[in-house]
Amino acid sequence: MRLRRIFTKPTFTYLSNHVNSATTDAPFVFSPASSPLRPSGAAPASQPHRNPDALVDETRREISEIVREVALAVRSERSRSEFLGMLADRILRAMAAEGVVIWRTEAVAERIVDAPAGAKTRRDSMRTTISVVHRIGTITDRSIPEASHASHHRMLLEVMEAAQPVVVPPTPDASDPEVPTNPTHFPAAVVPIECDSERQNDAYVLEVFLEQGGGVATQRGYLRFVAQMADLAGEFLRGDRLRDLQRRQQCSEQVDAVIASIHGLSSRKQIEARIVDAVSDLFGFDRVGLCYVRGAEAELCAVSYVNTIDVRGAAARQIVEAAESFYAPKTTSLLEADASSDKVAPALQPRVVAASDAADALCLVCLSKVDNPIDCQAIAGELQRLTEHAGLATRHRRSIEAIPGGRWLVSFANQTRGNGSGNWFARMVAIGMFTLALVVAFFPVPMVITTPATLRPSNIQTLFAARSAIVQQIHVAHGERVRKGQDLVTMSDPELEQQITSLIGRRAVLSQKQAAITTALVDTASHRSERHEQIQSERSLVVEELQAIDDQMQILEQVKDSLVLRASHDGVVDSWQIERRLLGRPVGRGDKLLEVIGKETSWLVDARVPVSRIVPVRAALKSETLRTAVIIDGTDTPNHTAIVQQFGPSTRNAKDDSDSKAVVLRIDEGDDIGAIAGAGPVSGAPVRVLFRCDTKPAIQVLFYDALESVRSTIGLYRSARSQPTENAS
């Protein structure tokens, strides 16, 4: 490994975190000849009247006090940033170092996209990032040239992998990113902080830049002291994580209590006031606002510990603007304080915006002072959970308040839970309400099935275009009564007209030729017989060609006559806005033009009944208790009775993946069928069919689908259990 190859120089060595027994009570071993606080070989300071042993003892006491101070801070309740800052300051003072930097490494998951052979695949990869937590002194990471950052970071990461304290010699201006180096002019003592071996994606490294000119013994003493400080730092970080878990558990329990309390409140206003006050108390925000975001506008409904809201005030506008800008359903947005110098920042600034589900459109805006030390990242999860429950509670209360007496029922249920067995009146009322619910549940009611359907006549003439043409004239309108043989639509075909004109011209030419041949035949009657026979043959050919043209003309006239569409029976034209759709427009062969409903026709209804509801319809039809009615929406006609003619196949609806059974009904002949046609409905008009089946208990009618699903599942389970027995027999 490159790190080992570089660190095998004789100027330093790897040291274990454990020191020998002779040095367990002090950071490093002192000797009268050479102090580790001074470079080896350096001349001592000029102090002719001071005992060298007394100076060593004083230095040892100062360092012991520093170690004792750090050890006491390990068990304190101070924050992580405060402890690491104090630790770096004490190390700098104790060692008279050039600088101290505390690094943090974190593994971040990133997605890498590869495309071998044109196929796009994805895989996850871990990338290690390194950042500065605290720095102090004259020589820090800021003293390293930007071109050397990569090699320096590589050195720190390899020390982390080795998990051993080490002194790295200086390699000024080294910039190869593949070679781990210390690109400064000072040796660096680098010690990993073992805070949690199970969380390798979050680790710390302590780097101390030593003074120049120190010998191996001096560097060993420095490294031993830095390793001792790293052990204390690791102990603090482990304790801090334990305290953080305890704080998170306590916060989660408090959030659970708040959630239980808001679900027990009877009004939406109480829930809104309770949630903003609870968020302010639990998480330490100076102000919390609750808004409902509808579209692009937000409405402020509650503010923590404020009874009356001035919606036009600057504070209210600040909350509303934050909600409108950062609202995202089921998302918690962490905001940074606005530290711009061109304007005066408000006393309170938005820090977190948490939103519930889109159906609730509830949004919490949390504000605090800039210097308020709130770890928004740590509380984001609990705040989001509390926000979603608040939205759910307000949605339920809004639904209950829409029911007459719903709010009273909620209050009564809460009182019953709170008073326990002492409130006998509440118990009696609850028993009475339960009895009434049972009576209503088993009260017999008719099972009514309503399904959409389409209306169609049994006798209908559908007219199609015989060939590609242009609609030249329309002789009727929608709803007009027509007689058999009446012209409905006239079409024209320019190509057909051109063919007929061409044949007429050709026939005229042949007719003239025929007359000339006849004259020539008379003139040659007394001449030679060969010439007479030739003219007679030409005359026969002209006569045959004229006969062929007459046959073609007859066929084309029939085709032209087919372009005039006529009614095949008496009836009513059923085509909406026929002139707007067809007049002057080209049509293709087989295009549907219009329909004529027969004068004396019966009306059929094509209904689709859900497969889960077809059983009671069949049962009622078999017992002759089925009553059906056809409801034509949008007309003044009354409901029409109908008779079930036949059941068709089962089909699946591609839109909602539901199975339905085709049922054909015929409207009773006693109804005024002519009124149906005259009122406006056309063939294929949407209608509704109502099936009134046998009476059943109200609870069975209400939960019919669920009961049928359970029944079918039980039947399938029983058949599956009996199958091995049948196979064995």
LINHU-V707972 format. One record per pair of residues at least 6 apart in sequence whose ideal C-beta (glycine too) atoms are under 6 Angstrom apart, sorted by the first residue. I is the first residue (numbers start at 0). J is the second residue. If there is no record, write none. Layout:
i->[I;I]
j->[J;J]
This chain:
i->[1;2;2;6;10;11;11;13;13;14;14;16;18;22;26;26;26;27;27;27;27;29;33;35;35;36;38;38;39;39;62;65;65;69;69;72;72;73;73;73;79;82;83;83;83;84;86;87;87;87;87;88;90;90;91;91;91;94;96;97;97;97;97;97;98;98;98;98;98;99;99;99;100;100;100;100;101;101;101;102;102;102;103;103;103;104;104;104;105;105;105;106;106;106;107;107;108;108;109;109;110;110;111;111;112;113;129;131;138;138;143;143;146;147;147;147;149;150;150;150;150;150;151;153;154;154;155;157;158;158;159;162;164;164;164;165;166;166;166;166;167;167;167;168;169;169;169;169;169;170;170;170;171;173;173;181;185;185;186;187;187;188;188;188;188;189;190;190;190;190;191;192;192;192;192;192;193;194;194;194;205;207;209;250;253;254;254;257;258;261;261;261;261;262;263;264;265;265;265;267;267;267;270;270;271;271;271;272;274;275;275;275;275;276;278;279;279;282;283;284;284;285;285;285;286;286;286;287;287;288;288;288;288;289;289;289;290;290;290;290;291;291;292;292;292;292;293;297;297;297;299;299;299;302;309;318;321;321;321;322;322;325;325;326;326;327;328;328;329;330;331;331;331;332;333;333;334;334;336;336;337;347;349;349;350;350;350;351;351;352;353;353;353;353;354;355;355;355;355;356;359;359;361;363;367;399;399;400;415;440;440;441;442;443;444;444;445;445;446;446;446;446;447;448;448;449;450;450;450;450;452;452;452;452;452;453;453;454;454;454;454;455;455;456;456;456;457;457;457;458;458;459;459;460;460;461;462;462;462;463;463;464;464;464;465;466;467;467;468;468;468;469;469;470;470;470;470;471;471;471;472;473;473;473;473;474;474;475;475;475;477;477;477;479;480;481;482;483;483;483;484;485;486;486;487;487;488;488;489;490;498;499;502;502;502;505;506;509;509;509;512;513;516;516;519;520;523;523;566;568;569;570;570;570;570;571;571;572;573;573;573;573;574;574;577;594;596;601;602;602;603;604;604;604;606;606;607;608;608;609;610;610;610;611;611;613;615;616;619;619;619;620;624;626;627;627;628;628;629;629;629;629;630;630;631;631;634;636;636;639;639;640;641;641;642;643;644;644;645;646;647;649;649;651]
j->[179;157;179;165;168;166;218;163;165;164;222;226;223;28;62;224;227;35;220;223;224;55;39;217;220;58;212;213;214;217;93;89;93;89;231;82;85;231;234;235;239;235;101;132;133;133;232;99;101;133;135;135;99;228;99;135;136;221;207;136;137;138;185;208;136;137;138;139;208;135;136;207;134;139;140;206;132;133;205;129;155;204;130;132;203;127;129;202;128;200;201;125;127;200;126;128;123;125;124;126;121;123;122;124;121;120;152;140;185;208;151;182;174;173;174;182;176;173;175;176;178;180;182;179;179;180;204;179;165;189;191;191;190;222;226;189;186;188;218;222;181;187;189;186;181;183;184;185;186;180;181;182;184;180;182;187;208;211;209;206;208;207;221;222;225;206;205;225;226;229;204;203;205;229;232;233;233;233;236;237;229;225;221;381;281;381;385;277;388;270;273;274;392;392;413;270;406;409;410;393;396;397;392;393;289;300;301;301;389;287;289;301;303;303;287;287;303;378;373;365;367;347;367;368;303;347;366;303;365;299;302;318;364;300;301;363;297;299;322;362;298;360;322;326;360;362;360;319;322;323;315;318;319;308;315;364;349;352;364;362;364;332;352;354;362;354;354;357;356;354;353;379;383;352;351;375;349;350;348;369;344;366;364;366;365;367;375;365;375;364;363;382;383;386;362;361;386;387;390;390;390;394;390;386;373;405;409;406;425;697;698;696;697;694;697;700;691;694;615;692;695;700;691;612;690;689;606;607;608;688;604;605;606;686;688;605;683;604;680;684;686;603;682;596;600;602;600;601;603;597;600;594;596;567;595;594;564;592;593;589;591;586;588;590;561;588;587;588;490;492;562;491;585;490;581;582;584;489;490;491;489;488;577;578;582;486;487;481;487;572;572;574;575;572;571;566;569;566;568;569;565;566;563;565;564;566;564;592;563;562;555;555;548;551;552;548;548;541;544;545;541;541;537;538;534;534;530;531;595;597;598;595;596;597;598;596;676;595;594;596;681;682;593;594;593;682;676;665;666;672;665;629;641;664;662;688;659;660;662;659;649;658;660;704;707;660;692;690;625;692;693;643;693;691;641;690;638;689;639;641;686;688;638;687;680;686;678;674;678;666;670;667;664;666;665;664;663;665;663;662;661;658;660;658]
